[in-house]
Amino acid sequence: MDTLETERLVLRLLRESDLDAYAEMCGDPEVMRFLGNGQPMSRADAWRNLAMMLGHWQLRGYGLWAVEEKASGVLVGRVGFWEPEGWPAFEVGWTLRRAWWGRGFATEAARAALDHAFRRMGRMHVISLIRAGNLASVRVAERLGERLEGRMELNGFETLVYGIGRDDWERLGK
């Protein structure tokens, strides 16, 4: 499992000591409004979700990283790759604790993840599935150079499919 670093962030494997911050994030109705079933998770459900994220790494060899702010060592969210069985395609996604919204951390971390996908993993195309109405995530996708490629229903919700190919990534000089 690779650890990635940006100017302000460390992307590393999730660990048990992240549970308090992770449970706070997953229990926040505003954070969870556009994820899963749109409902906040209990601490027990957040624990299971964290374990599932780690299991994805074991099964696929890639997954979602914990995003830690270098200056404070605080967990600010999760960013990385998601492609469970039956998923439409290889996805990069991001979720941050509300206190860290609006600081550019999602874009910074997702940019590092995309660069890793294209340069180290040899991926040719990456998508981001964004629930319709999630304008903040649409802005992140657009800052990354992703473009709207279509729409689909996912888990009973209208979902926008944003994506970017490796050639476009390189052309944009990301």
N, C-alpha and C positions, 0 to 999 in steps of 0.2 A: 504494500500500500504506500503510495507516494504521498509525501507531505508537500504542499505547495505554499509558497510565500509571496506576498505582494508587499507593497510599500507599508501598508498599515495592518495587514492581516496574516494569520497563519491558518491554512486549511489542513486539518489533521483528522485522524480517526476519532469518532465519538468514544467517550469513555464513561464509566459509571459516575465519576465525579461531576459530569455535566448534567446529571438528572435534575437537580433543583432548577437550573436555568432553562433546561429543555422542557420540563413540565410547566414552568411559567409560560413559556412561549406557546406550547400546545394547548394550554388552558385559557389563553387570551381569545375572547370571541372575535375581536377585530383581526387578529393574526389568522385565525382559522376560518374566517368568513368565506374565503374562496378556495379552501382546501378540503379534500375528502368529502364528508357529508355536510360541510359548512358549520359544524358544531365544535365547540371546544372539547378537549379531551380531559378526562380525569387524570390524576397523577399515575394511577395504575395503567391506564391506556397509553399515556406518554412513555412509560417504562417499556411497554410492549412495542410501541412504535420505534423507540430507540433501539431495542433489540432487533427488530425487523431491519432497520437500516444497517446494522452490523452484519446481519445474516445476508443481506444483499451483496455486501463485499465478499463474503465467503463463497457465495454461489456464482457470482458474475465476475469477480475480480476487480470491480469498480463499484462506486456508490456515492452516497452523499457524505461530504466531509463536515465536521464541526468547523465553524468559522469563529476564530478567536481573535480578538483585537490585541495586537502586539503590545501596545502601550499599557494596557490594564490586565491582560491575561483573561479577560471576561469572554464567555461564550456569547456571541451576538446572533448566532443562527446556524443554519445548515445550507450548504450549497453543493451541488454536484450532480451526479448522474443517476438516472432511474430508468430501469427497463425490466420490471417484473414480468413474469409469464403473461402473455396475452396483451402486453402494452403495445401501442401503435408503432413506436420506434424508439431509438436511443434519445433520451431526453436530458437536457440540463435544466435544473430547477433551483429555486432559491426561496428561502423562508427566513425572515429575520425577526428577532424580538422587537416589539414596537418601539422601545426606547432607542433603537438604532436605525429607525426608518429615517430617510431623508438625508443621509450622510454619504451616499454613494457606495456603501459597503456591498450591497447586492450586486451592483454592476462590476465593481472591482473584483469581487470573488468569482463571479460567473465568467468574467473575462479570462481570469487565470485558468478556470476549469475548461473553458472552450479551447484555449490555447493548448492545454494538455491533451484534450480529445483529438485535436487535429494534428499536432506535432509529435506527440509521444504515443498515442494510441492508434494513429493512422485512420481515424474516422473520416468519412467523406461528407457526412451530413449529420446535423444535430437539430433536434426540434425542442421547442418549449411549449408545453400545453398550459394555456392560461384561461381560466374561467372567464367567460364573458362578463364584463363589468369591472374587472380588476385592472383599472387604468394604470396603477402604479407599476404593476408587472409588465404591462404592455410597454410602458416607457423604458423599463430596464431592457426588455427584448430589443426594442428599437435602438437604444444606445449601443447594444452589442452588435448591431448590424443585421439582426434578424428581421425578416419580413413576413407578413401574413401570407400563409400558404393555403389556408382553408379553415373550415369549421367542422366540428364533429360533436356528437353527443358522447360524453364520458361520465360514467357513474350517474347518469340521469340529468346531467347539466350541460348546457351549451358551452362548448370549449373552443377557443381559438387555437389554431395550430400555427405557431411562428417557427421559422427555421432559417438555417444558414448552412451553406456548403463550404467546404474547405477552400475552394477556389475564390469564393467571395470573401472569406475571412482573410486570405492572403492578399487579395486585391485591395481590401480596406486597410491593410497594414496594421491589423490588430495585434 
